[in-house]
Amino acid sequence: MNFMLYVTRDRDGKDSIIKESSTVNFLYGTVVGRALIKLFSCPFFSKLVGLFLDSSLSKFMIKRFVKKNNIDMSLYEKDKFNSFNNFFTRKMKKENLNINIDSNVFIAPCNAKLTCYEIDEKSLFRIKNSYYSVSDLLDGNPIYKDYVGGYMLVFRLCADDYHRYIYMDDGVKEKNVFIPGVLNTVRPIAFEHFDIFKRNSREYTILHTQHFGDVVQIEVGALLVGKISNLHQEHEFKRGEEKGMFEFGGSTIVVLVKKDVVEIDSDIIENSMEEAETLVTIGSQIGKKSLKK
């Protein structure tokens, strides 16, 4: 079996080569595995796993997960949890959230591996040799046309990442729009066999930001639970305020910004052109307000 390899690059330019696990390669790289995915993706199975992860029976998984992923638990508010999901959605101490407060700086909403795409006239974007339309992401909402020429920012969270996310500016949000779908993993190997963002459950909202105009943020669910938990419907928000969290399953956040609004940092642009993801941290700079407007 061929193992899927992909490149992540930190802000200092250091590369890491990541190899997918044998389990993920089996599920997405074989006929039998893809048949099992249909079972795993059904609502009943997902709900059953969710109930287990919310129960005290799942606590035994925590210690091994922390050790395997080298998680520094001193960064978080507590170190005792009543279930694995309670641990997975653990909250970081406020003093460890380094939020850039410069109003001209565009910040990352989460810890993630970031790829940046320019939205072309056909509203298509590319992820690992597969093409997707912005219209599909927004379930056909014609607002996608307003973002042609702008940027699509894809933040891929791995299981060991901090799974809470924040608002990137001050502003007011509209109601969340939930789009039901089939949950599949957001790992790169899955892109070879599934239209991931078409199939996955997702939730989007329009953020009327003070310094970057109207931004669309889309949270995408993932394999197994993949539950999206946004804290607010219509809401006035502040930069760095918590917007929501993902429960276990690995997840993705997609952000759409309009043309000539944000100048994305050059290293992120260059890395994306080389099909390398850029490691970013919650609240850190990923761009600046454009001087073109």
C-alpha positions in Angstrom: 0.0 0.0 0.0 1.3 3.5 -0.9 1.4 5.9 2.1 0.2 9.4 1.6 2.9 12.0 2.2 2.4 15.8 2.5 4.5 18.8 3.5 3.8 21.3 6.3 6.1 24.3 6.7 6.5 26.5 9.8 6.9 30.3 9.6 10.7 29.9 9.7 10.6 27.8 6.6 11.3 24.5 8.2 9.6 21.5 6.5 8.0 18.5 8.1 7.1 15.4 6.0 3.9 13.8 7.4 3.0 10.3 6.6 -0.7 9.3 7.0 -1.5 6.4 9.3 -2.0 2.9 8.0 -5.6 3.0 9.2 -6.4 6.1 7.1 -4.5 4.8 4.1 -6.5 1.5 4.3 -9.9 3.4 4.6 -9.3 5.7 1.7 -6.8 3.7 -0.4 -8.6 0.4 -0.8 -12.0 -0.7 -2.1 -12.8 -2.5 1.2 -11.8 0.6 3.2 -14.0 2.9 1.2 -16.9 0.6 1.6 -16.4 0.8 5.4 -16.4 4.6 5.2 -20.0 4.4 4.0 -20.9 2.6 7.2 -18.8 4.9 9.4 -20.3 8.0 7.8 -23.9 7.1 8.6 -25.7 9.3 11.2 -26.4 6.3 13.5 -22.8 5.2 13.7 -21.6 8.8 14.2 -24.1 9.3 17.0 -23.1 6.0 18.7 -19.4 7.1 18.7 -20.4 10.5 20.0 -22.3 9.0 22.9 -19.2 6.9 23.8 -16.8 9.9 23.6 -19.1 11.9 25.8 -19.2 9.2 28.4 -16.8 8.4 31.3 -16.0 5.1 29.6 -13.8 7.1 27.1 -11.5 8.6 29.8 -9.0 5.8 29.4 -8.1 7.2 25.9 -6.9 10.6 27.3 -3.5 9.6 28.8 -2.4 7.8 25.7 -3.5 10.6 23.4 -1.6 13.2 25.4 1.6 11.1 25.3 1.4 10.2 21.7 0.8 13.8 20.6 3.2 15.4 23.1 0.5 17.8 24.4 1.7 20.2 27.0 -1.3 20.2 29.4 0.2 23.1 31.4 -1.2 25.4 28.7 -4.8 24.5 29.5 -7.2 25.6 32.3 -7.6 22.1 33.7 -6.1 18.7 33.6 -8.9 16.5 34.8 -11.7 15.5 32.5 -14.9 13.4 32.7 -14.8 12.2 29.1 -12.6 12.2 26.0 -14.7 14.8 24.3 -14.4 17.0 27.4 -10.6 16.7 27.1 -10.6 17.2 23.3 -12.5 20.5 23.7 -10.2 21.6 26.5 -9.8 25.4 26.9 -6.5 27.1 26.8 -5.5 29.5 29.6 -6.1 33.1 28.5 -2.5 34.1 29.1 -1.4 31.4 26.5 -3.6 32.8 23.8 -1.3 35.3 22.0 -3.8 37.3 20.0 -2.4 40.0 17.7 -4.5 43.1 18.5 -3.3 45.3 15.7 -6.5 46.2 13.8 -4.6 46.2 10.4 -3.4 42.6 10.9 -5.5 39.7 9.7 -5.2 36.8 12.1 -5.6 33.1 12.1 -8.9 31.9 13.8 -7.3 28.7 15.0 -4.2 26.5 15.2 -4.0 24.7 11.9 -2.2 23.9 8.7 -3.1 26.7 6.2 -3.3 26.7 2.5 -4.3 29.8 0.5 -6.1 29.9 -2.9 -7.1 32.8 -5.1 -10.8 32.4 -6.2 -10.9 32.6 -10.0 -13.7 33.7 -12.4 -15.2 30.2 -12.3 -15.1 30.1 -8.5 -13.0 26.9 -8.4 -10.3 26.1 -6.0 -7.9 23.2 -5.9 -7.0 20.9 -3.0 -4.6 18.0 -3.6 -5.4 17.6 -7.3 -9.2 17.9 -6.9 -11.3 20.9 -7.8 -14.2 22.3 -5.8 -16.5 25.3 -6.3 -17.2 28.0 -3.7 -20.9 27.7 -4.7 -20.8 24.1 -3.5 -19.4 25.2 -0.1 -22.2 27.7 0.4 -24.9 25.4 -0.9 -25.5 27.6 -3.9 -25.8 30.9 -2.1 -25.1 33.5 -4.9 -23.1 35.6 -2.4 -20.1 33.5 -3.5 -19.8 35.8 -6.6 -18.8 38.6 -4.3 -15.6 36.8 -3.5 -14.3 36.1 -7.0 -10.7 37.6 -7.2 -10.4 37.3 -3.4 -8.9 34.6 -1.3 -10.0 31.3 0.1 -8.1 30.3 3.2 -8.2 26.6 4.2 -7.3 25.9 7.8 -6.9 22.1 8.4 -6.9 21.1 12.0 -5.3 17.8 13.0 -6.4 15.7 16.0 -3.6 17.1 18.3 -4.5 20.8 17.5 -6.4 23.1 19.8 -10.0 22.7 18.6 -11.5 26.0 19.7 -11.5 28.9 17.3 -11.9 32.7 17.5 -13.2 35.8 15.7 -10.4 37.5 13.6 -11.7 41.0 14.0 -14.4 43.2 15.7 -17.8 43.1 14.0 -21.3 41.7 13.8 -22.3 38.2 12.5 -25.4 36.9 10.8 -27.1 33.7 11.7 -25.3 30.4 11.2 -26.5 28.4 8.1 -26.1 24.6 8.6 -25.8 22.3 5.6 -26.2 18.6 6.4 -24.0 16.2 4.7 -22.0 13.0 5.0 -19.0 13.2 7.4 -15.6 12.2 6.0 -12.1 12.8 7.2 -10.4 16.1 6.2 -7.0 14.4 5.8 -5.3 14.8 2.4 -5.6 11.2 1.2 -9.4 11.6 1.3 -9.3 14.2 -1.5 -8.3 11.5 -4.0 -11.6 9.7 -3.6 -14.2 12.1 -2.3 -15.5 15.6 -2.9 -14.8 16.3 0.8 -16.4 19.7 1.2 -19.4 18.8 -0.9 -20.1 15.7 1.2 -19.3 16.9 4.7 -21.7 18.6 7.1 -20.8 22.3 7.4 -21.9 25.6 8.9 -21.2 29.0 7.5 -21.9 32.6 8.5 -21.3 36.1 7.1 -19.1 38.2 9.4 -19.5 41.9 8.9 -16.0 42.9 10.2 -14.9 46.4 11.1 -11.6 46.3 9.2 -11.9 43.7 6.5 -15.4 44.0 5.2 -17.7 41.0 4.8 -15.9 37.8 5.5 -17.5 34.3 5.2 -16.4 31.7 7.6 -17.3 28.0 7.0 -16.7 25.2 9.6 -16.5 21.7 8.1 -17.2 18.5 10.1 -15.1 15.4 9.7 -15.0 11.6 10.1 -16.9 10.1 13.1 -18.4 12.8 15.3 -17.0 15.9 13.6 -19.5 18.1 15.5 -19.5 21.8 15.0 -20.4 23.8 18.1 -20.7 27.5 17.3 -21.5 29.6 20.4 -23.6 32.4 18.8 -26.3 33.1 16.2 -26.6 36.8 15.5 -23.9 38.4 17.6 -21.7 41.4 18.1 -18.1 40.1 18.5 -14.6 41.3 19.4 -11.2 40.3 18.0 -10.0 37.2 19.8 -13.4 36.3 21.3 -14.2 32.6 21.1 -16.5 31.7 18.2 -16.9 28.0 18.8 -15.3 24.6 18.9 -15.1 21.2 17.1 -15.6 17.9 18.9 -13.5 14.9 18.1 -12.9 13.9 14.5 -10.5 16.5 13.1 -12.0 19.5 11.2 -11.4 22.3 8.8 -12.2 26.0 8.7 -12.6 27.8 5.4 -12.4 31.6 5.3 -13.4 33.7 2.2 -12.2 37.3 1.9 -13.0 39.7 -1.0 -10.6 41.1 -3.6 -8.1 43.8 -2.5 -9.1 43.6 1.1 -6.3 41.5 2.6 -2.7 41.1 1.6 -1.8 37.5 2.6 1.7 37.1 3.9 4.1 36.2 1.1 5.4 33.0 2.7 1.9 31.6 2.9 1.3 32.4 -0.7 4.6 30.9 -1.8 4.1 27.7 0.3 0.6 27.2 -1.1 2.0 27.5 -4.7 4.4 24.7 -3.8 1.6 22.6 -2.3 3.0 23.0 1.2 0.7 23.8 4.2 1.9 26.6 6.5 1.7 26.0 10.3 -0.2 28.8 11.9 -1.2 29.5 15.5 -4.5 31.0 16.8 -4.4 34.8 16.8 -1.2 35.1 14.8 -0.7 37.3 11.8 -1.4 35.7 8.4 -1.9 39.0 6.4 -2.5 42.7 6.6 -5.2 45.1 5.5 -4.7 45.9 1.8 -3.7 49.5 0.9 -5.5 49.1 -2.5 -8.9 50.3 -1.0 
